[in-house]
Amino acid sequence: MNAGRGGPHRPAAKQPPSDAAVTKTWAAMVLVAIAAFARPVAAAEAAASDVVDRTAVRFYAPETGGTAYPRFIFERTLAFEARLAAMADIAEGIGDGYDERDVREALERHVAEEILSGLADRLIADLPPERRPSSEDLQAVERDVARAFVEQLGGQARVDGAARAEHIDPAEVDAVVRRRTFAAWYIDRALTPILHPTEEQLRDVFRTSAHPFRGKSFKDAHDALERWFVGERARAAESAFLQSARARVRIIVTQ
């Protein structure tokens, strides 16, 4: 029956949030997390944090299992990753004085990599045995990711210094690399090829991009350039993935 003739009124269909609304909501969640984390820490809190770590943020998404399976980011881990974000842009030091931009980058990258690495685990488990990557294949990816990780940050000594500053042990550093490895593997396998650039791509990058190998020949820079380029593509793909997932991800500050 027509509603205009006295029939029942049918409510309008609920419209999905606009891109602008999603962006605003995501930005608000991230800014709250940054403000809470970056606030000055009292001396007593700083002393306590040397002994007992605390959860800084929890988050969930359908890809992680939803509200029943939240993921957690601890204060020390977020501080360490904020240092890494600062170190990637500065040639000296161990990220002392990292700012809100660094915290935001660290938080968003951690969330993206956690979701992507979880998707990698699920994809590997669901693949038939003959199509699963071998342990040797994954170890090769991890070696390249680990080497690029250290090179991008200016050497092992700087990484170790940043880890010591936040009481991060080597196993926790390895966990960051492993998470990044599985995220990169998933991107390459399921989203877009990133792990094996062609020689033509590398030569084009060498000629046209602002890479850290100026002054070297293409031959001398080749292997390090490839690792750097793969790392840059992985970072861009992680950012694009998170942009597309913003409406599904919820971040809760636990402090």
C-alpha positions as CSV (number, residue, x, y, z in Angstrom):
1,M,0.0,0.0,0.0
2,N,1.2,3.5,-0.8
3,A,2.4,5.4,2.2
4,G,1.0,8.6,0.8
5,R,-2.5,7.0,1.0
6,G,-2.4,6.1,4.7
7,G,-0.2,3.0,4.4
8,P,2.5,2.2,6.8
9,H,5.5,4.5,6.7
10,R,8.7,2.8,5.6
11,P,11.8,4.3,7.1
12,A,14.5,5.4,4.8
13,A,17.4,3.0,4.3
14,K,20.3,3.8,6.6
15,Q,23.1,5.3,4.5
16,P,26.7,4.3,5.1
17,P,28.9,6.9,6.5
18,S,30.6,9.2,4.0
19,D,34.4,9.0,3.4
20,A,34.7,12.4,5.1
21,A,32.8,11.1,8.2
22,V,35.0,7.9,8.3
23,T,38.1,10.0,8.0
24,K,37.0,12.3,10.8
25,T,36.2,9.4,13.1
26,W,39.5,7.7,12.4
27,A,41.4,10.9,12.9
28,A,39.6,11.5,16.2
29,M,40.5,8.0,17.5
30,V,44.1,8.3,16.5
31,L,44.5,11.8,18.0
32,V,43.1,10.6,21.3
33,A,45.6,7.8,21.3
34,I,48.5,10.2,20.5
35,A,47.4,12.7,23.1
36,A,47.2,10.1,25.8
37,F,50.5,8.5,24.9
38,A,52.5,11.7,24.3
39,R,51.4,13.4,27.5
40,P,54.2,14.1,30.0
41,V,54.9,11.2,32.2
42,A,55.4,11.8,36.0
43,A,58.6,10.6,37.5
44,A,56.8,7.9,39.5
45,E,55.1,6.6,36.4
46,A,58.4,6.6,34.5
47,A,60.1,4.6,37.3
48,A,57.2,2.1,37.4
49,S,57.3,1.7,33.7
50,D,60.8,0.3,34.0
51,V,59.4,-2.6,35.8
52,V,55.8,-3.1,34.6
53,D,54.6,-2.5,31.1
54,R,51.2,-1.2,30.4
55,T,48.7,-1.4,27.6
56,A,48.6,1.9,25.6
57,V,46.0,1.0,23.0
58,R,43.8,-1.9,22.1
59,F,42.2,-2.2,18.7
60,Y,40.0,-4.6,16.7
61,A,38.7,-5.2,13.2
62,P,36.7,-7.9,11.5
63,E,40.0,-9.2,10.1
64,T,41.3,-9.7,13.7
65,G,38.1,-11.5,14.9
66,G,36.1,-8.4,16.0
67,T,35.4,-7.3,19.5
68,A,36.0,-10.8,20.9
69,Y,39.6,-10.8,19.9
70,P,41.2,-7.4,20.5
71,R,44.8,-6.8,19.8
72,F,47.0,-4.8,22.2
73,I,49.9,-2.4,21.8
74,F,52.0,-1.8,24.9
75,E,53.6,1.5,26.0
76,R,57.2,0.3,25.5
77,T,56.5,-1.1,22.0
78,L,54.7,2.0,20.9
79,A,57.5,4.2,22.2
80,F,60.1,2.0,20.5
81,E,58.3,2.2,17.2
82,A,57.8,5.9,17.5
83,R,61.6,6.2,17.9
84,L,62.0,4.1,14.8
85,A,59.7,6.4,12.9
86,A,61.8,9.4,14.0
87,M,65.1,7.6,13.2
88,A,64.0,6.9,9.6
89,D,64.0,10.7,8.9
90,I,67.0,11.7,11.0
91,A,70.6,10.4,10.3
92,E,71.8,10.6,13.9
93,G,70.6,9.7,17.3
94,I,68.1,7.0,18.6
95,G,64.8,8.9,18.2
96,D,64.9,11.0,21.3
97,G,62.3,13.7,21.3
98,Y,60.0,11.9,18.9
99,D,56.8,13.9,18.2
100,E,53.1,13.3,17.7
101,R,53.7,12.7,14.0
102,D,56.1,9.9,14.8
103,V,53.6,8.4,17.4
104,R,50.8,8.5,14.8
105,E,53.0,6.9,12.1
106,A,54.1,4.1,14.6
107,L,50.5,3.5,15.7
108,E,49.1,3.3,12.2
109,R,51.9,1.1,10.9
110,H,51.6,-1.3,13.8
111,V,47.8,-1.6,13.3
112,A,48.2,-2.2,9.6
113,E,51.0,-4.7,10.0
114,E,49.1,-6.6,12.8
115,I,46.0,-7.0,10.6
116,L,48.0,-7.9,7.5
117,S,50.2,-10.4,9.3
118,G,47.1,-12.0,10.8
119,L,45.6,-12.3,7.3
120,A,48.9,-13.9,6.2
121,D,48.6,-16.6,8.9
122,R,45.0,-17.3,7.9
123,L,45.9,-17.4,4.2
124,I,48.8,-19.8,4.8
125,A,46.6,-22.1,6.9
126,D,43.8,-22.1,4.3
127,L,46.1,-22.9,1.3
128,P,46.5,-26.5,0.2
129,P,49.9,-27.9,1.2
130,E,51.4,-27.8,-2.2
131,R,50.7,-24.0,-2.5
132,R,51.9,-22.9,1.0
133,P,55.2,-21.1,1.2
134,S,58.0,-23.2,2.5
135,S,59.8,-22.2,5.7
136,E,62.8,-21.5,3.6
137,D,60.8,-19.0,1.4
138,L,59.5,-17.2,4.5
139,Q,63.0,-17.2,6.1
140,A,64.4,-15.6,2.9
141,V,61.8,-12.8,3.0
142,E,62.5,-12.3,6.7
143,R,66.2,-12.0,6.1
144,D,65.7,-9.3,3.5
145,V,63.1,-7.5,5.6
146,A,65.5,-7.6,8.6
147,R,68.4,-6.3,6.6
148,A,66.4,-3.5,5.1
149,F,65.0,-2.7,8.5
150,V,68.5,-2.1,9.9
151,E,69.8,-0.3,6.8
152,Q,66.9,2.1,6.7
153,L,67.5,3.0,10.4
154,G,71.2,3.7,10.0
155,G,72.7,0.4,11.3
156,Q,72.3,-2.1,14.1
157,A,73.9,0.1,16.7
158,R,71.1,2.7,16.4
159,V,68.4,0.0,16.5
160,D,70.0,-1.5,19.6
161,G,70.3,1.9,21.2
162,A,66.6,2.7,20.6
163,A,65.6,-0.7,22.0
164,R,67.7,-0.2,25.1
165,A,66.1,3.2,25.7
166,E,62.7,1.6,25.9
167,H,63.7,-1.7,27.6
168,I,63.0,-3.7,24.5
169,D,64.8,-7.0,24.3
170,P,66.1,-8.7,21.1
171,A,63.1,-11.1,21.0
172,E,60.7,-8.1,20.9
173,V,62.8,-6.5,18.1
174,D,62.6,-9.8,16.2
175,A,58.8,-9.8,16.7
176,V,58.6,-6.4,15.0
177,V,60.6,-7.7,12.0
178,R,58.6,-10.9,11.9
179,R,55.3,-9.0,11.9
180,R,56.6,-6.8,9.1
181,T,57.8,-9.9,7.2
182,F,54.3,-11.5,7.2
183,A,52.6,-8.3,6.3
184,A,54.9,-7.8,3.3
185,W,54.4,-11.5,2.2
186,Y,50.6,-11.1,2.4
187,I,50.7,-7.8,0.4
188,D,52.8,-9.5,-2.3
189,R,50.7,-12.7,-2.4
190,A,47.2,-11.3,-2.0
191,L,47.2,-7.5,-2.9
192,T,50.0,-6.4,-5.2
193,P,53.4,-7.7,-6.1
194,I,56.1,-5.9,-4.1
195,L,58.9,-8.4,-3.1
196,H,60.5,-9.0,-6.5
197,P,60.9,-5.8,-8.6
198,T,62.2,-6.2,-12.1
199,E,65.6,-4.8,-13.2
200,E,63.7,-2.2,-15.3
201,Q,61.9,-1.0,-12.2
202,L,65.1,-0.8,-10.2
203,R,66.9,1.1,-12.9
204,D,64.0,3.6,-13.2
205,V,64.0,4.0,-9.4
206,F,67.7,4.5,-9.4
207,R,67.4,7.3,-12.1
208,T,64.3,9.1,-10.9
209,S,63.7,8.6,-7.1
210,A,65.2,10.3,-4.1
211,H,66.9,7.2,-2.7
212,P,69.9,7.1,-0.2
213,F,72.4,5.7,-2.8
214,R,73.3,8.9,-4.7
215,G,77.0,8.8,-5.6
216,K,77.1,5.1,-6.1
217,S,76.8,3.2,-9.4
218,F,73.7,1.2,-10.1
219,K,75.8,-2.0,-9.9
220,D,77.3,-1.1,-6.5
221,A,73.9,0.0,-5.1
222,H,71.8,-2.8,-6.7
223,D,71.1,-5.1,-3.8
224,A,70.7,-2.4,-1.1
225,L,68.5,-0.4,-3.6
226,E,66.3,-3.4,-4.1
227,R,65.8,-3.9,-0.4
228,W,65.1,-0.2,0.1
229,F,62.6,-0.1,-2.8
230,V,60.8,-3.2,-1.5
231,G,60.6,-1.6,2.0
232,E,59.2,1.7,0.5
233,R,56.6,-0.2,-1.5
234,A,55.6,-2.3,1.5
235,R,55.2,0.9,3.6
236,A,53.0,2.5,0.9
237,A,50.9,-0.6,0.5
238,E,50.4,-0.8,4.3
239,S,49.2,2.8,4.3
240,A,46.8,2.2,1.4
241,F,45.5,-0.9,3.1
242,L,44.8,0.9,6.3
243,Q,43.1,3.8,4.4
244,S,40.7,1.3,2.9
245,A,40.1,-0.4,6.3
246,R,39.5,2.7,8.4
247,A,35.8,2.2,8.6
248,R,36.3,-1.3,10.1
249,V,39.1,-0.6,12.6
250,R,38.3,0.6,16.1
251,I,41.1,2.0,18.4
252,I,40.6,2.3,22.1
253,V,43.0,4.1,24.4
254,T,43.4,2.1,27.6
255,Q,45.4,4.6,29.7
